[in-house]
Amino acid sequence: MTYILEVKDEANLEIIEAYLYYEEKRRGLGEEFLEHLDSYFDRITTNPKHFPQKRKPYREAFIKRFPFLIVYEVIKNKVIVYSVFNTWQNPEKRKT
């Protein structure tokens, strides 16, 4: 069963900021980030319980190539992404 992906506005803003940051560092790197992120979204929607539940009810998927953590929740047939958190930031800013 594939789940429906819902990305909250705040998470979308974090994704846009990361894209712009990586594009500024090297042209095309932002696109690589988005492609990598999409592959994780595919993995999550295919098997959302694969990633650990650190703080109930939230699950966390650590992106290996880029220092980001996807914070999401599974509700019925939906995966709701609340944050695409940059782990190099102050951990106190972490959502949830």
FENMOMO-V500045 format. One record per run of one state. SS is the DSSP state (H for helix, E for strand, L for the rest). FROM is the first residue (numbers start at 1). TO is the last residue. If there is no record, write none. Layout:
ss->[SS | SS]
from->[FROM | FROM]
to->[TO | TO]
This chain:
ss->[L | E | L | H | L | H | L | H | L | E | L | E | L | E | L | E | L | H | L]
from->[1 | 4 | 8 | 9 | 26 | 29 | 47 | 48 | 51 | 55 | 56 | 58 | 64 | 68 | 76 | 78 | 87 | 91 | 94]
to->[3 | 7 | 8 | 25 | 28 | 46 | 47 | 50 | 54 | 55 | 57 | 63 | 67 | 75 | 77 | 86 | 90 | 93 | 96]
